[in-house]
């Protein structure tokens, strides 16, 4: 899984154990990746040795998820959850999702978790 998520979008939260005893259900809408043209130590950018790998120069940095209907019922609102190493790609996707639920006249909230390298 060098540079990629170990689990797919469809089963991400069940595979990481989020659903065990938890009524909050989310669906990953987008995985986030970053690339770097700067020379970095190997500890920061993992490169796959596979010749079939599609992401030779990118690394998985997080995800954006939205509460599914079951999660919305448990929370009382539609929640947009992000976990990432901050960049503009994430902010654009969060704004897109908020627009979707605003257009449906649905109460929505944002939960944002970020980290930095350094």
C-alpha positions as CSV (number, residue, x, y, z in Angstrom):
1,X,0.0,0.0,0.0
2,X,3.0,2.3,-0.4
3,X,1.6,5.8,-0.9
4,X,-2.1,4.6,-1.0
5,X,-4.8,3.9,1.5
6,X,-4.8,0.4,2.8
7,X,-8.6,0.2,2.5
8,X,-11.0,1.2,-0.3
9,X,-13.5,4.1,0.0
10,X,-16.5,1.8,0.1
11,X,-15.4,-0.2,3.2
12,X,-13.0,2.3,4.7
13,X,-14.8,3.0,8.0
14,X,-15.9,-0.5,8.6
15,X,-12.3,-1.8,8.0
16,X,-10.8,0.7,10.5
17,X,-13.3,-0.2,13.1
18,X,-15.4,3.0,13.2
19,X,-18.8,1.1,13.0
20,X,-18.3,-1.2,16.0
21,X,-20.9,0.0,18.5
22,X,-21.2,3.4,16.8
23,X,-24.4,4.7,15.3
24,X,-22.7,7.3,13.2
25,X,-22.3,6.1,9.6
26,X,-20.2,7.9,7.0
27,X,-19.4,7.4,3.3
28,X,-16.0,8.4,2.0
29,X,-16.6,10.7,-1.0
30,X,-13.0,11.3,-1.9
31,X,-9.5,10.2,-1.0
32,X,-6.9,12.9,-1.0
33,X,-3.4,12.6,-2.4
34,X,-0.4,14.8,-2.6
35,X,2.7,14.9,-4.7
36,X,6.1,16.6,-4.1
37,X,8.7,17.6,-6.5
38,X,11.0,18.6,-3.6
39,X,13.7,16.1,-2.6
40,X,12.3,14.7,0.7
41,X,13.7,11.9,2.9
42,X,12.2,8.5,2.2
43,X,10.3,8.7,5.5
44,X,7.9,11.3,4.0
45,X,7.2,9.9,0.5
46,X,6.7,6.2,0.2
47,X,7.3,4.9,-3.3
48,X,5.8,1.6,-4.6
49,X,8.2,-0.9,-6.1
50,X,5.5,-2.3,-8.3
51,X,5.7,-1.6,-12.0
52,X,1.8,-1.5,-12.1
53,X,1.5,1.2,-9.5
54,X,-0.5,4.3,-10.7
55,X,0.9,6.7,-8.0
56,X,4.6,6.6,-8.4
57,X,5.0,10.2,-7.0
58,X,2.0,10.6,-4.8
59,X,1.0,9.7,-1.2
60,X,-2.4,9.3,0.4
61,X,-3.0,12.2,2.8
62,X,-6.6,11.8,4.0
63,X,-10.2,11.7,3.1
64,X,-13.5,13.5,2.9
65,X,-16.6,11.8,4.0
66,X,-20.3,12.7,4.5
67,X,-22.8,11.2,6.9
68,X,-25.0,8.7,5.1
69,X,-28.8,8.8,5.7
70,X,-28.4,6.4,8.7
71,X,-25.6,8.6,10.1
72,X,-27.7,11.7,9.6
73,X,-30.6,10.2,11.5
74,X,-28.2,9.4,14.5
75,X,-26.6,12.8,14.4
76,X,-29.7,14.9,13.6
77,X,-27.8,16.6,10.7
78,X,-25.7,15.8,7.7
79,X,-22.1,16.0,8.8
80,X,-19.1,16.5,6.4
81,X,-16.0,14.9,7.9
82,X,-12.5,15.7,6.7
83,X,-9.1,14.4,7.8
84,X,-6.1,15.6,5.8
85,X,-2.9,17.4,5.5
86,X,-4.3,20.8,4.6
87,X,-4.5,21.9,1.0
88,X,-6.9,23.7,-1.4
89,X,-8.2,20.4,-2.9
90,X,-9.9,19.6,0.4
91,X,-11.4,23.1,0.9
92,X,-12.9,22.9,-2.6
93,X,-14.5,19.5,-2.0
94,X,-15.9,20.6,1.4
95,X,-17.5,23.7,-0.2
96,X,-18.9,21.5,-3.0
97,X,-20.5,19.1,-0.5
98,X,-21.9,22.0,1.6
99,X,-23.5,23.4,-1.6
100,X,-25.1,20.0,-2.3
101,X,-26.8,19.9,1.1
102,X,-27.6,23.6,1.1
103,X,-29.5,23.2,-2.2
104,X,-31.5,20.4,-0.6
105,X,-32.3,22.7,2.3
106,X,-30.7,20.3,4.7
107,X,-28.9,21.2,7.9
108,X,-25.2,20.3,7.5
109,X,-22.1,20.7,9.7
110,X,-18.4,20.3,9.1
111,X,-16.0,18.3,11.2
112,X,-12.4,19.0,10.2
113,X,-9.2,17.2,11.4
114,X,-5.9,18.3,10.1
115,X,-2.2,17.5,10.6
116,X,1.1,18.8,9.5
117,X,4.4,17.3,8.7
118,X,7.2,19.2,10.3
